[in-house]
Amino acid sequence: MGKILSLIILVLDILAIIKIVQSGASTGEKVLWVILVLVLPVVGLILWALLGPGGPAKK
């Protein structure tokens, strides 16, 4: 179960990084978001989904 959850988190992090790079955010914001997702995979992913470019907090 742990391996499957880890794989799901890895795939979601990779997708998040792709979306971050493709976003219209400034280069500095992109770099900060990518670092956050890489350093804190689960927390960074959740924060990016909520607060990142295109997240519900920005609408």
Sequence and secondary structure as in RCSB ss.txt:
>XXXX:A:sequence
MGKILSLIILVLDILAIIKIVQSGASTGEKVLWVILVLVLPVVGLILWALLGPGGPAKK
>XXXX:A:secstr
 HHHHHHHHHHHHHHHHHHHHHSSS HHHHHHHHHHHHHSHHHHHHHHHHHSTTSGGG 
